[in-house]
Amino acid sequence: MAADELCGVVEKAGYHAAPHTETTVLDKRTKDPDGAHARRLLRRLLVAAVLFVPLADLSTLFAIVPSARVPGWGYILTALAAPVVTWAAWPFHSVALRNARHRTTSMETLISVGIVAATAWSLSSVFGDQPPREGSGIWRAILNSDSIYLEVAAGVTVFVLAGRYFEARAKSKAGSALRALAELGAKNVAVLLPDGAELVIPASELKKRQRFVTRPGETIAADGVVVDGSAAIDMSAMTGEAKPVRAYPAASVVGGTVVMDGRLVIEATAVGADTQFAAMVRLVEQAQTQKARAQRLADHIAGVFVPVVFVIAGLAGAAWLVSGAGADRAFSVTLGVLVIACPCALGLATPTAMMVASGRGAQLGIFIKGYRALETIRSIDTVVFDKTGTLTVGQLAVSTVTMAGSGTSERDREEVLGLAAAVESASEHAMAAAIVAASPDPGPVNGFVAVAGCGVSGEVGGHHVEVGKPSWITRTTPCHDAALVSARLDGESRGETVVFVSVDGVVRAALTIADTLKDSAAAAVAALRSRGLRTILLTGDNRAAADAVAAQVGIDSAVADMLPEGKVDVIQRLREEGHTVAMVGDGINDGPALVGADLGLAIGRGTDVALGAADIILVRDDLNTVPQALDLARATMRTIRMNMIWAFGYNVAAIPIAAAGLLNPLIAGAAMAFSSFFVVSNSLRLRNFGAQ
């Protein structure tokens, strides 16, 4: 069957479908269907909420105090209720109708039937012939009040719409990962023509084997091979590698990475949907699609609860009819069962807990984006960390300065570091920025020379200073200083970069440059392990660097040399082994892994891709919020489950009362109000989470 024919069949079944193409995967910069759906729900919610307030007051007043009824009071209530129970509640009615066509039920079925039943019963009370009521006193007035439930029908609509709006908004934020990825790709590319001239064209029009030019600060437009030039390339976005990678002629480069210095002429080997960058977009999309298949807990229960309610309502009505009570009485009991079963408190169960948890989380620097991620939070047993930018600062810095010979005083260290910073201040290399940051007021440099891939040299204060690779610095005079040799071996064994500083031909110091650990890393990992969680490090760095970081922070195991798809594979393997996995990351390369895990946590200072893909965002750049976020998520899920148990428990307990014909405004109104009050109060307990 062709794709168009299949889409037609799906459309006839009441669903929307469109052929899947590569362009729809890549063109995510402006398309946000979930965001549009959330905005439509918000419009319905605002209208319903505005009308609900006066409707609730007037409906209750007119039901209890008939003397307060003004001429045309029934039409006033109807005018207020009609837009809410029809237009605002249409998303539930449409799903209920579709379910009816396919002979299935869901929570929307019960919501829709409850709204319709409450409205029908109320309108019959409002416009039907009402016998005069006698007696005085507030309690007698309440007990004998008319059965007007328009505020119940409107309240269910408002509360459930609020929950659906927050769900749609969370899905939109998850989809922002794809849009953020698309924004990171090159928009235009300078194609090199045969005569040496350059022609700027849209990156989407680039063809294989075409040569293009990339300059410092520009994003490489496609996967390719360097034909001419050399440059340092920031690969951290794609691989997680902290150190820039030097590219020379014949070296392979990846689209989506950034040239830091130098000019490269690249021949495209993969363009468009065939690039690694596009493959990463597909990884994120596929992972999100898989996660979206999870059914809401309410729908699982509704699959049994809804048919049972209908059966009970029908049997109760039939029993009263057989007993000779009359058709009016039987119909009243049937509607009573449906009204009392309408999940008003259930509509509050999830959104109130989520709203309170979100508010408390914001105070603690934690943002929980959606409900689905919380379903498996209590069973998480493994926490996977990215390294660069997550456990580490994500910025290269001089970690140690080792002096040669007797030059061990602080003054000697500052002098040599200042000379090195002065020379490096004229360089655009990433290592240079780290050295300059270690001595922020460098002196002037003259005669600056940069030797690509080796180091730099210059005249500073009458001294000839060289900074670079140890092999280049010692090219004429070998270095036998034990302290420098040891510093070099130790640093390189940990995967760190070591450069030598030579002053007037004499090697004076070794500078170790590395991505430093965050102060909170060790404490956060210890807190997770104390909760019985297994910790794993996934990084694009080499084995030595990965093992060194894992040992320093106390992580159980480390996996090195990981590409984005490799991280996803590791997480998938852990899940297949029966583990429930949480992933903590911050980079573009973490996006697929964040959505592929059972729970994704993104550091707030991370990229838009990581923030969009994650289920929980840690606003503060403090890893201590990781165990705190897991605890808040668990507390939120416990609250939601307790709310739902109460909401359904209330329905189950009240249904026999309605079936027995004992339903009256006092029982229904008080029970519904108390049920909702319990749900709200239980959710508000989350405001005290984390209080000392």
Buried (B, 14 or more C-beta within 10 A) or exposed (E): EEEEEEBEEEEEEEEEBEEEEEEEBBBBBEBBEBBEBBBEBBEBBBBBBBBBEEBBEBBBBBBBEBEEBEEEBBEBBBEBBBBBBBBBBBBBBEBBBBBEEEEEBBBBBBBBBBBBBBBBBBBBBBEEEEEEEEEEEEEEBBBBBBBBBBBBBBBBBBBBBBBBBBBBBBBBBBBBBBBBBBEBBBEBBBBBEEEEEEEEBEBBEBEBEBBBBBEBEBBBBBBBBBBBBBBBBBBBBBBBBBBBBBBEEEBEBBBBBBBBBBBBBBBBBBBBBBBBBBBBBBBBBBBBEEBEEEEBBBEEBBBEBBBEBBEBBEEBBEBBBEEEBEEEBBBBBBBBBBBBBBBBBBBBBBBBBBBBBBEBBEEBBBBBBBBBBBBBBEEBBBBBBBBBBBBBBBBBBBBBBBBBEEBEEEEBBEBBBBBBBBBBBBBBBBBBBBBBBBBEEBEEBEEBEBEBEBBBBBBBEEBBBBBBBBEBBBEEEEBEBEBBBEBBEBBBEBBBBBBBBBBEEEBBBBBBBBBBBBEBBBBBBEBBBEEEBBBBBBBBBBEBBBBBBBEBBBBBEBBBBBBBBBBBBBBBEBBEEEBBBBBBBBBBBBBBBBBBBBBBBBBBBBBBBBBBBBBBBBBBBBBBBBBBBBBBBBBBBBBBBBBBEBBBEBBEEBBEBBBEBEBBBBBBBEBBBEBBEBBBEBBBEBEEBBEE
